[in-house]
Amino acid sequence: MRGRPGMVLGILTTSPEARMDGLIARLRACGDGSEAEVMAELRRVKREAALLIALADLGGVWQLFEVTGALTRLADASVSAALRFLLGEAARQGKFQPPDPADPEAGSGLVVLGMGKQGAGELNYSSDIDLIVFYDTDRAPLAEGVEPATFFVRLIRRMVRILQDRTADGYAFRTDLRLRPDPGATAVAISLAAAFQYYESIGQNWERAALIKARPCAGDIAVGQHFLKEIAPFVWRKYLDYASIRDIHSIKRQIHAVKGHGRVAVAGHNLKLGRGGIREIEFFVQTQQLIAGGRLPELRGRETVPMLYALARLGWLDGATRDAMADDYVFLRRVEHRIQMVNDEQTHTLPETPDGLDRIARLSGFRSREDFAPALMERLKRVSGHYEDLFDQEPSLSGASATWSSPATRTTRKRWRPCAASASSAPRR
């Protein structure tokens, strides 16, 4: 901040919405320079946007979902800028023939899906971006003799370097492509035909859960929308079988296996993966989406809090549980952001030292760690209780009885029964 007084003055004297719009416009306009110039501009915009968003966040000008929405817009625009530069370069070299040279992404046949928090519009300050890249060989306007797989794989490898390589200006976004089908055996860009064949034959339930949040964020958006429409029967099954239920429990066990999950704590607690943390709220929602989303299209949304409200509207949660979990999610995400602000690190773990905890407490609006600790513990225990109620008291597919202690889980049990009956009578394939 001290080295860039003009930038800071501009941020402080312009509305954050207008300033953010201007930064996104800069990214849209940066595709005509050299690769080095594009990389530098991506990093300069990221640096200014990070300061702008943090100031709007800490100053209370923006609430959580305005913050996460701005961070997601920045990531989307950065991916799009890198892709647009590379496709434009390929067009100038005669390898690629876009329908509209001024907009090489449209009609390119190549789509980038944002996954996880980016897909849901819920990105945090230091997130990696999780992407899956598909291309449609029938739609891609490649020059004669250009082999689609080779062309798109090389292009995506360069896109990743543009986004994540560290330069004198830092990096734009760390990029992870491992959510694609069979990442140990497949290239970084996959044809739609190969993707459909994979998901239809050996797709896993964890991939169904991941695809709930998939969203076309760059490239040929029409191809991405076509993919999501065609893959919907895989994600949103009308019937759920025994293997699906076992897989859901397996994912839960993997969450529990994370170091530090066995206890609720403050110092050193992982707010994402620890007991009572953000992941438990997200999985609480996604599990019920997988169970009922095939029959109830209203449960097919990407965002966590709106889906809590949808579950309540449909009778899967009572209003008190919905309100508590939504409030706890917002609280935990805000504290997670304060942790990440300190050193721009991809961490979700609270400091272990008293001074470190005091710092996070004050950034979170508390006077000290003594005020912060009980408020956090109350929320972690409440989230953990709802999460354990959902799974530990879950009825079997055969409809065997179980003791459901809370009103929220009694409501859920009533809703599980039709799904269990349908699953047990579903046709085998």
Secondary structure, 3 states (H helix, E strand, C coil): CCCCHHHHHHHHCCCHHHHHHHHHHHHHCHHHCCHHHHHHHHHHHHHHHHHHHHHHHHCCCCCHHHHHHHHHHHHHHHHHHHHHHHHHHHHHCCCECCCCCCCCCCCCCEEEEECHHHHHCCCCCCCCEEEEEEECCCCCCECCCCCHHHHHHHHHHHHHHHHHCCECCECCCCEECCCCCCCCCCCCCEEHHHHHHHHHHHCCHHHHHHHCCCEEEEECHHHHHHHHHHHHHHHCCCCCCHHHHHHHHHHHHHHHCCCCCCCCCCCCCECCCCCCCHHHHHHHHHHHHHHHCCCCHHHCCCCHHHHHHHHHHCCCCCHHHHHHHHHHHHHHHHHHHHHHHHHCCCCCECCCCHHHHHHHHHHCCCCCHHHHHHHHHHHHHHHHHHHHHHHHCCCCCCCCCCCCCCHHHHHHHHHHHHHHHHHHHCCCC
